[in-house]
Amino acid sequence: MDRDYERCTDVINKQVHTEYRNTTNVQETTTEELRNIIESLTDRKEPGHDGITKTAIKHLTLEAVDTLEEIINVIIRHRYYPKTWKHATIIIIHKSGKPKNKTDGYRPISLLPGLSKILERVI
């Protein structure tokens, strides 16, 4: 387990570049909390730039959820937020009832990675 934790910490430390500054005391998560968050994810939303769908996240094994718990807790402990988890894909969707030939008939949507959404809910 210690070797897995060290490997997980190394991966996080290599991938995180942006310091997450938080003035509140964020509590570490639990596997149970993560399972509840994952279960509440809506399947109909598009995935972020990582291509991981909410459906795929909902089908994670218990071992994978445990690993995700370790990753999120390392992020919380080190107060770093992975830069790639902040990257959003912007898409434009048409507003119903608005003309398609005018710019005010559209609105932007930011698609963040599903793992980022889970971390946001934990925080």
Residue pairs with C-beta under 8 A, 6 or more apart in sequence:
4 67
4 70
5 70
8 67
8 70
8 71
8 74
9 74
11 71
12 71
12 74
12 75
12 78
12 80
12 82
13 78
15 82
15 83
15 84
16 75
16 78
16 80
16 81
16 82
16 83
17 82
17 83
18 80
18 81
18 82
18 83
18 86
19 79
19 80
19 81
20 75
20 79
20 80
20 81
21 79
22 79
22 123
26 76
26 122
26 123
27 76
28 72
28 73
28 76
28 77
29 69
29 72
29 73
29 76
29 122
30 69
31 62
31 65
31 66
31 69
33 122
34 65
34 68
34 69
34 72
34 118
34 122
35 65
37 118
37 121
37 122
38 57
38 58
38 60
38 65
38 118
39 58
41 54
41 57
41 58
41 114
41 117
41 118
42 54
43 53
43 54
43 55
43 58
45 54
45 111
46 91
46 111
47 53
47 54
47 111
47 113
47 114
48 87
48 88
48 89
48 111
48 112
48 113
48 114
48 116
49 87
49 88
49 89
49 111
49 113
50 84
50 113
50 114
50 115
52 113
52 114
52 115
53 114
54 114
56 114
57 114
57 115
57 118
60 68
68 115
68 118
72 118
72 119
72 122
75 81
75 82
75 119
76 122
76 123
81 119
82 116
84 113
85 112
85 113
85 115
85 116
85 119
86 112
86 116
87 112
87 113
88 110
88 111
88 112
89 110
89 111
90 108
90 109
90 110
90 111
91 108
91 109
91 111
92 106
92 107
92 108
92 109
93 106
93 107
93 109
94 100
94 105
94 106
95 105
95 106
95 107
98 104
98 105
98 106
99 105
